[in-house]
C-alpha cells in the first residue's frame, strides 16, 4: 500500500505518496491548473485505466500516477508500470536529497512552468495552410508538461552514464525553478512559434 491516511482538522483525509510525501502541504498556484492537478486519495498508484471511460476523468487521477503513466509511453518502458513506479519513487528521493523540498511540490511547480500557454493550429484558406495561434486548455497544458518532462528524461538518459532516475530528478528540479532544460525549452519553442503566428 503506497498511500497512508493522515487525519486532518477539517475531516478531509490527506494521503502520503509512496508512504513518505505528504500532499496536504502541496499548493497549486496557477488557478487554471488547480482543477486538473489532483492528489486524490488512492490506495495504490495504479487505477488501471478506469479514468479512460469518460471524458475529462483524467483530471481526477493522481498527478504522480499520471507522471508514471507518461514515462511508460515510449518503447523502452512500454507497459512496464513497476519499472516506471520505481523510477519516480527513486527520483523523488533524489529530489529531496538535493533540495530538501517536498518532491510532489517540485513536480507541481515543474508542471506549472513547463506547460505552454499558447500553441498553433493549421487552418486551410483556399488551397493554402495558415498557422493560427490559439490558447491551450488547462488539461492540455498539464498533459503537454508531463510529456515534455518524460521526453526530456528519456533523451537525457539515452546512451548516457546518468541513470534515468537522476535525469528525471534533474529535469523536475530545473523545470520547477524555470531554468534551462528540455521541458522549458520545448514550452518556449511552442510559445515562440505561436507568437509569430498571431
C-alpha positions as CSV (number, residue, x, y, z in Angstrom):
1,X,0.0,0.0,0.0
2,X,1.5,3.3,-1.1
3,X,-0.9,5.8,0.4
4,X,-1.2,6.3,4.2
5,X,-4.2,8.2,5.5
6,X,-3.4,11.2,7.6
7,X,-6.1,12.7,9.8
8,X,-6.7,16.4,9.4
9,X,-8.6,19.1,11.4
10,X,-11.2,19.7,8.7
11,X,-12.1,16.0,8.5
12,X,-10.8,15.7,4.9
13,X,-8.2,13.0,4.6
14,X,-4.8,13.6,3.0
15,X,-2.5,10.8,1.9
16,X,1.2,10.2,1.6
17,X,2.6,9.4,-1.8
18,X,5.0,6.4,-1.6
19,X,4.2,6.3,2.2
20,X,6.6,9.3,2.5
21,X,5.5,12.5,0.8
22,X,2.6,14.5,2.4
23,X,0.2,16.0,-0.1
24,X,-1.6,18.3,2.4
25,X,1.1,20.9,2.2
26,X,1.3,20.9,-1.6
27,X,-0.1,24.1,-3.2
28,X,-1.1,24.8,-6.9
29,X,-0.5,28.5,-7.5
30,X,-1.9,28.5,-11.1
31,X,-5.7,28.8,-10.8
32,X,-6.2,27.4,-14.3
33,X,-4.4,24.2,-13.5
34,X,-5.8,23.7,-10.0
35,X,-8.8,21.6,-11.1
36,X,-6.6,19.4,-13.4
37,X,-3.8,18.6,-10.9
38,X,-5.2,16.0,-8.4
39,X,-3.9,14.5,-5.2
40,X,-6.9,12.2,-5.0
41,X,-6.8,9.7,-2.2
42,X,-5.6,6.4,-3.7
43,X,-4.6,3.1,-2.1
44,X,-2.1,2.5,-4.8
45,X,-0.8,4.5,-7.8
46,X,-2.5,2.2,-10.2
47,X,-6.0,3.0,-11.3
48,X,-5.9,0.5,-14.2
49,X,-7.3,3.0,-16.8
50,X,-10.7,3.5,-15.1
51,X,-10.5,7.2,-16.0
52,X,-10.5,6.4,-19.7
53,X,-14.2,5.5,-19.7
54,X,-15.4,9.1,-19.6
55,X,-14.1,12.4,-21.0
56,X,-12.1,14.6,-18.6
57,X,-11.9,11.9,-15.9
58,X,-8.1,12.0,-16.4
59,X,-8.1,15.1,-14.2
60,X,-9.2,13.0,-11.2
61,X,-6.1,10.7,-11.5
62,X,-3.3,11.5,-9.0
63,X,-0.7,13.6,-10.7
64,X,2.1,11.3,-9.6
65,X,0.4,8.3,-11.3
66,X,0.0,10.4,-14.5
67,X,3.8,11.0,-14.5
68,X,4.4,7.3,-14.1
69,X,2.0,6.6,-17.0
70,X,3.7,9.2,-19.2
71,X,7.1,7.6,-18.6
72,X,5.7,4.3,-20.0
73,X,4.6,5.9,-23.3
74,X,7.9,5.3,-25.2
75,X,9.1,1.9,-26.5
76,X,11.8,1.5,-23.8
77,X,9.4,1.4,-20.9
78,X,6.2,0.4,-22.7
79,X,3.9,-1.5,-20.3
80,X,6.4,-1.6,-17.5
81,X,4.5,0.0,-14.8
82,X,6.5,-1.3,-11.9
83,X,9.7,-0.1,-13.5
84,X,8.3,3.4,-14.1
85,X,7.0,3.4,-10.5
86,X,10.5,2.6,-9.1
87,X,12.0,5.3,-11.3
88,X,9.6,8.0,-10.0
89,X,10.0,6.8,-6.4
90,X,13.8,7.0,-6.6
91,X,13.7,10.3,-8.4
92,X,11.6,11.8,-5.6
93,X,14.2,10.6,-3.0
94,X,16.9,12.2,-5.1
95,X,14.9,15.5,-5.3
96,X,14.5,15.6,-1.6
97,X,18.2,15.0,-1.0
98,X,19.2,17.7,-3.5
99,X,16.7,20.4,-2.5
100,X,15.1,19.5,0.9
101,X,11.7,20.3,-0.6
102,X,8.6,18.1,-0.9
103,X,9.1,16.3,-4.3
104,X,5.4,16.5,-5.0
105,X,5.5,20.3,-4.7
106,X,8.6,20.3,-7.0
107,X,6.6,18.2,-9.6
108,X,3.6,20.6,-9.4
109,X,5.9,23.6,-9.9
110,X,7.5,21.9,-12.8
111,X,4.1,21.2,-14.4
112,X,3.1,24.8,-13.9
113,X,6.3,26.1,-15.6
114,X,6.6,23.5,-18.4
115,X,3.0,23.8,-19.7
116,X,2.7,26.0,-22.8
117,X,0.0,28.7,-22.7
118,X,-0.2,29.2,-26.4
119,X,0.3,26.9,-29.5
120,X,-0.6,26.9,-33.2
121,X,-3.2,25.1,-35.3
122,X,-3.3,24.9,-39.0
123,X,-6.2,26.5,-40.8
124,X,-7.0,26.0,-44.5
125,X,-7.8,29.1,-46.5
126,X,-8.4,28.2,-50.1
127,X,-5.5,26.0,-51.1
128,X,-3.0,27.1,-48.5
129,X,-2.5,26.1,-44.9
130,X,-2.1,29.0,-42.5
131,X,-0.8,28.7,-38.9
132,X,-3.0,30.3,-36.3
133,X,-2.1,31.0,-32.6
134,X,-4.6,29.6,-30.0
135,X,-4.8,29.4,-26.2
136,X,-4.1,26.0,-24.7
137,X,-6.7,24.4,-22.5
138,X,-5.7,23.7,-18.9
139,X,-5.9,20.0,-19.2
140,X,-3.8,20.0,-22.3
141,X,-1.2,22.2,-20.5
142,X,-0.8,19.5,-17.8
143,X,-0.6,16.7,-20.4
144,X,2.0,18.6,-22.5
145,X,4.1,19.5,-19.5
146,X,4.2,15.8,-18.3
147,X,5.0,14.7,-21.9
148,X,7.9,17.3,-22.1
149,X,9.3,16.2,-18.8
150,X,9.1,12.5,-19.8
151,X,10.7,13.1,-23.2
152,X,13.5,15.2,-21.6
153,X,14.2,12.5,-19.1
154,X,14.4,9.8,-21.7
155,X,16.7,11.9,-24.0
156,X,19.0,12.7,-21.1
157,X,19.3,9.0,-20.0
158,X,19.7,7.6,-23.5
159,X,23.3,6.4,-24.1
160,X,24.4,8.3,-21.0
161,X,26.2,7.5,-17.8
162,X,23.5,9.2,-15.8
163,X,20.6,7.0,-14.6
164,X,17.1,7.7,-15.7
165,X,16.2,8.4,-12.0
166,X,18.9,11.1,-11.8
167,X,17.8,12.5,-15.2
168,X,14.1,12.8,-14.0
169,X,15.2,14.4,-10.7
170,X,17.3,17.0,-12.6
171,X,14.6,17.7,-15.1
172,X,12.0,18.3,-12.4
173,X,14.2,20.5,-10.3
174,X,15.3,22.6,-13.3
175,X,11.7,22.9,-14.6
176,X,10.4,23.8,-11.1
177,X,12.9,26.7,-11.0
178,X,12.2,27.7,-14.6
179,X,15.8,27.1,-15.6
180,X,17.0,25.9,-19.0
181,X,16.1,22.3,-19.5
182,X,14.4,20.2,-22.2
183,X,10.8,20.8,-21.0
184,X,11.2,24.6,-20.6
185,X,12.9,24.8,-24.0
186,X,10.0,22.9,-25.6
187,X,7.5,25.2,-23.9
188,X,9.4,28.3,-25.1
189,X,9.6,26.9,-28.6
190,X,5.9,26.3,-28.8
191,X,5.1,29.8,-27.5
192,X,7.6,31.4,-29.8
193,X,6.0,29.7,-32.9
194,X,2.6,30.8,-31.7
195,X,3.7,34.4,-31.1
196,X,5.0,34.6,-34.7
197,X,1.6,33.2,-36.0
198,X,-0.6,35.8,-34.3
